[in-house]
Amino acid sequence: MPTKTPLAALCGVALLVLQGCATAPVSLDPFGRASTAETMLPPGPFKVCVPKDVDQAPYLESGAKPLYPIRERILGRTAMAKIVFTVKPDGTVTHRPIDPSKGAQWFLQHAAVATQDWKVRPAIKDGQPVESTCQLHFNYVLR
């Protein structure tokens, strides 16, 4: 009669290997996607901000790209969404409420959600962090 010990041992080893894989931390963006170069914006200074007379502009350290709204993709819609947001002296990002009469509402909402987990260094003036208001454009195009 064949013994089940080798199969049981093999299953036990496979289970241990799989458990080791599952414990690796995965960084997720606000949409639940794994943070990769494809899903993240490149780091760098924001170019369109006020006040302009600062020593250093606000700087994006890390931040997710917005998702293309599913409904709009299915309908074949494209848009350019301009979001306006404030970078507080502590680096937190808040966005202005979205005006639904401006059109492209779904695109704007997805862009605003993307800003929620951005890591930003605030603008610096005279050695002190200052609040600034910036804008960023996202072009939603079908590929």
VENDAFEN-V528352 format. One record per pair of residues at least 6 apart in sequence whose ideal C-beta (glycine too) atoms are under 7 Angstrom apart, sorted by sequence separation. I is the first residue (numbers start at 1). GAP is how many residues later the second one is. If there is no record, write none. Layout:
i,gap
I,GAP
I,GAP
This chain:
i,gap
28,6
29,6
33,6
87,6
88,6
28,7
98,7
122,7
123,7
26,8
27,8
49,8
85,8
86,8
122,8
49,9
85,9
123,9
29,10
85,10
98,10
46,11
98,11
45,12
46,12
83,12
84,12
45,13
45,14
46,14
98,14
44,15
44,16
43,17
95,17
43,18
41,19
43,19
95,20
40,22
41,22
93,22
40,23
81,23
40,24
41,24
39,25
40,25
79,25
83,25
93,25
39,26
81,26
81,27
93,27
111,27
79,28
83,28
58,29
83,29
91,29
81,30
85,30
91,30
91,31
83,32
31,33
87,33
89,33
107,33
30,34
72,34
88,34
29,35
71,35
72,35
87,35
31,36
87,36
69,37
69,38
89,40
69,41
89,41
89,42
67,43
88,43
66,44
87,44
66,45
86,45
87,45
66,47
86,47
87,47
66,48
65,49
84,49
85,49
64,50
63,51
84,51
83,52
64,53
82,53
83,53
63,55
82,55
63,56
62,57
80,57
81,57
60,58
61,58
61,59
80,59
81,59
60,60
61,60
59,61
79,61
58,62
59,62
78,62
58,63
78,63
58,64
78,64
58,65
57,66
76,66
56,67
56,68
54,69
55,69
73,69
54,70
55,70
54,71
66,72
68,72
49,74
58,74
54,76
58,76
54,78
51,81
50,82
30,83
49,83
50,83
30,84
49,84
49,85
30,86
48,86
30,87
48,87
29,88
46,88
46,90
